[in-house]
C-alpha cells in the first residue's frame, strides 16, 4: 500500500497538469471529500454554478455555497486513493479547509443508523507489527501491535500506538454550531478509525473502541487527515453510521444522504465564520499550505 501511494504521489506531482499550478484564488475553497457516488452526489448537486473537473481517476465538482467557493471531491475508496486525492486537492486548489465525510461502521453498540460522529481525531487502525511466530504456530491478530508510521525515523516499532490526527478547532466549532439541524439521529463526538479493511469481528471492533477510542471505522479519513496535517491544511472528519456489527445492524446506503445534509449545514456555518471579522479567521484566510509557503 505504501509503495502504491508513493507511485500515485510521484505521478501527480510530476505530471504536466500538476506542474501548471493555478493561481491562488482570493477566497481559497473549502474541499469536501467523499469516497463514492452516494457520498458525493447530494453535495455536488447543491453547488451553485457547478462545473466538473477530472484528474486521472479522481473527480472534482467546483461551485459555491452561499457564494463561497466549495469543491466536492470524489476520492474513490481506500487509504491510498484518499491520500492521493488529498494531495491533488491541496496542490492544485489550495483549500482553506478539508472536510472528509461519508458512511462508516459503528464500533460502539449504542450507535444506530443515521447517528453522526464528528471526528475529534482520525486514527490509522491499519498499521501493525506482528510478533515472531515460528512455522506452523498460526496467527493471532489479538497479539498484533499498532504502529505509528508518522513517528520519527527508526522509532515506528517502538511507539506501539496508532497514528492519530486531531481535528481543527474552528471546523469543530462550526460542526457543533449546527447540531440541531440533524434530526434523524444523534450527533456524537469521538475518534474515527480508518484502514483498508472491512472488519466484522465484533471482538476486534470492541477492542478498537476500547483501546483507541474509535467510535466508527471506514477506509479514508485518517489517510486524508495525515496528508492535510503534513501540508498544514485544517481538517475535520464527519461520518454517519451506516451499519453496526456490534449491535447487529445491517448496512443501509441511504445513510449517505443524511451525512451530506448535515455536512452541507457545517459548510454553511464555516463559511459564516470565515466571513466574520476576527483575527482568528483572518489568519486562516491568509495561511497557505506548506508547499506554497516554501515557494513564496
C-alpha positions, -999 to 999 in steps of 0.1 A, spaced: 0 0 0 28 24 8 45 17 -25 13 24 -44 8 57 -25 43 68 -34 37 60 -71 4 79 -70 20 110 -55 50 109 -79 26 107 -108 5 135 -95 34 159 -87 54 151 -119 25 154 -144 22 185 -166 -12 193 -151 3 193 -116 33 215 -127 9 241 -142 -2 254 -108 -33 276 -109 -31 310 -92 -43 310 -56 -78 325 -56 -88 355 -34 -110 331 -14 -94 297 -10 -120 270 -14 -134 245 11 -129 209 -1 -155 183 9 -145 147 2 -165 115 -2 -153 82 -15 -183 70 -35 -210 85 -57 -236 80 -29 -213 100 -6 -209 130 -30 -239 133 -54 -261 152 -30 -235 178 -21 -224 182 -57 -260 188 -67 -262 217 -42 -233 236 -56 -242 268 -74 -226 272 -108 -211 237 -107 -185 225 -132 -168 192 -133 -130 185 -135 -114 151 -137 -78 145 -129 -68 109 -135 -95 87 -119 -105 115 -94 -135 138 -100 -138 173 -85 -170 194 -87 -163 232 -84 -190 256 -74 -202 278 -45 -223 275 -13 -236 308 -1 -214 325 -26 -182 309 -12 -160 285 -34 -165 249 -25 -151 218 -42 -167 184 -38 -141 157 -43 -148 120 -51 -117 104 -36 -126 68 -45 -124 41 -19 -94 32 3 -65 48 21 -42 52 -10 -70 68 -31 -80 92 -3 -44 103 2 -37 108 -35 -70 128 -39 -60 150 -9 -25 157 -24 -42 167 -57 -67 190 -39 -41 207 -19 -15 212 -46 -39 223 -73 -67 241 -54 -50 254 -22 -80 248 1 -86 268 33 -100 236 49 -109 200 41 -139 180 53 -139 143 48 -173 127 51 -194 96 43 -206 63 57 -189 42 84 -195 11 105 -202 16 142 -178 3 169 -199 14 198 -230 -7 205 -251 23 213 -248 38 178 -277 35 155 -283 42 118 -282 79 109 -262 87 141 -233 110 131 -198 110 145 -180 143 144 -143 133 144 -123 149 172 -95 128 158 -87 104 130 -68 72 138 -50 49 114 -61 14 126 -44 -5 97 -7 -5 106 7 -33 128 38 -52 137 32 -89 144 53 -108 170 75 -136 158 58 -169 154 75 -200 140 62 -220 111 31 -240 120 22 -219 150 -6 -199 133 -16 -162 136 -33 -143 163 -44 -107 154 -51 -100 191 -13 -101 196 -6 -75 168 10 -42 180 -2 -10 163 24 12 146 26 50 142 40 54 108 44 92 113 69 86 142 105 98 137 129 77 117 138 45 135 111 47 162 80 34 144 81 0 160 88 15 195 57 37 196 31 9 200 2 31 192 -16 41 160 -11 74 142 -37 100 154 -46 133 139 -65 159 158 -94 178 142 -92 215 135 -109 235 163 -127 261 141 -141 233 119 -152 215 151 -169 247 163 -188 250 130 -199 214 133 -211 219 169 -230 250 160 -254 232 137 -261 201 158 -298 210 159 -300 207 121 -296 169 123 -329 153 133 -326 117 120 -302 106 147 -277 118 173 -246 139 169 -217 124 189 -181 133 191 -152 108 190 -124 93 170 -128 79 135 -108 49 127 -95 41 92 -79 12 74 -81 -8 42 -101 -35 60 -138 -41 65 -140 -56 100 -170 -76 111 -153 -95 140 -171 -80 170 -143 -86 195 -119 -68 172 -143 -39 168 -148 -36 206 -111 -38 211 -106 -8 188 -133 11 206 -118 4 240 -81 8 232 -81 35 205 -114 53 214 -127 50 178 -165 53 175 -167 42 139 -144 28 112 -141 33 75 -114 34 48 -104 70 41 -104 97 68 -71 90 86 -51 90 54 -66 123 42 -61 137 77 -24 127 76 -18 145 43 -37 176 55 -16 177 86 17 173 68 8 201 44 -8 224 70 -44 224 60 -72 224 86 -91 192 86 -123 176 100 -138 141 95 -176 135 98 -191 101 94 -226 87 96 -233 52 110 -244 30 81 -241 -3 99 -230 -16 133 -218 -52 137 -216 -47 175 -254 -41 176 -262 -65 147 -274 -36 124 -271 -42 87 -257 -18 62 -280 9 49 -266 30 20 -294 57 24 -275 70 54 -250 86 30 -275 113 21 -282 120 58 -245 127 63 -244 151 33 -274 170 46 -255 177 79 -222 184 62 -239 210 40 -250 228 71 -215 226 86 -200 241 54 -225 270 56 -216 276 92 -179 275 85 -184 300 56 -202 323 80 -173 320 105 -148 328 77 -166 359 68 -167 371 105 -142 399 111 -118 383 136 -81 378 140 -86 340 141 -102 338 107 -81 365 91 -51 343 99 -69 312 85 -77 330 52 -40 341 48 -25 308 58 -11 289 28 -4 252 25 32 241 32 43 239 -4 30 273 -12 48 288 19 81 273 7 76 287 -28 68 322 -16 
